[in-house]
Amino acid sequence: WDNAIGENASMIATVYPNPVSDVLSIEFTSTSNKDVTIEFINTLGQVISSDNFVVTNGLLDVELSMDKYSKGIYQVNLISNSSIITKTVIVE
């Protein structure tokens, strides 16, 4: 799960476990301290959540509760400046 569309050497994202049932961990590494927006998009293309995070010392480590998400497949976008890393996550 380390490779994604839009990923480059200056930004790396790891999303686990996948599939997920309770808590999703997102590790984001960047060569610069950029703000990151994490979006969850459902299969209809609707943005169902969008949260902003600050990257400090080149690392962001976030744990997100999956309680509010129905079972299904979601696209997770990590957006930083003009770069987007896209992951697919299955919620069980």
N, C-alpha and C positions, 0 to 999 in steps of 0.2 A: 504493500500500500504506500510505498514511498515515491512512486512515480505518478505524475498527473499532468493533465493539460495545463500549460502555462507555467509549469514548474521550471526553475532554472537554478544555476549554481548558487545564487545569492539567497534563494528562499527554498526551504525544505519543510514539508509538513508530513507528520505521521498521525494517523487516526486509528485508534484501536480501543477495545476489541471490535471485530466486525465479523459476524453480526453482534449487536449489542442489545442487552435487555435492561440494564439499570444505569450505568454511568459510562459515558463516552469520554475517553482521554484524547486530547489533541495537543500534539507537540509541534510547535512552529519555531523554526530557526531562521534567522535572517542575518546577513552581514551588516545590517544597519538597524538602528532602533526605530522601527516604523510602527505606526498604529495599524492594527489589523481588525477588519470586520469579518465576523463569522456569520454566514447566512445558512439557514436550513431551508431547502426548497422541496416541496412535495412533488408527486408525480404529475400534478396538473400545472406545474411551473409557478406555483404561488410561493412567494417568500413568506414562511410562517414564523420565522424569528430572525432577528438581525441584532447582533451585539458587538460592541466595540471593545477592543482590548489594547493595552499598551505593551509593546515589546521592550523589555529592559535587558541590557547586556546581551542582546542578540537572541534571547530565548523567551518563548511564551509557552507555559504548560498549564492547560485548562482542563478541568473535569466538569462535564455537563451532565446533569441529570436528565434521563430520557423519560421521566414520569409524564411530561405533558405531550409526548409524541405518541400517536397511534402506531400500531404495528404497520410496517411497510418499508418502502425504499425511499430514501431521501438523498438529495444532492447536497453536499456541504461545500460551500464556497469560502475560501479564505482570501480576502481581498486586501491588498496592501499597495497603495498608490495605484499604478496602472496594471499591476500584476495580479492574476487570479490563479489560485490552485484549486482544482475541483476534485472532490472525493465522493464516492458513492458509499452510503451507509445503510445497512439493513437493521431495522429496529424490530426485535422479536417480543 
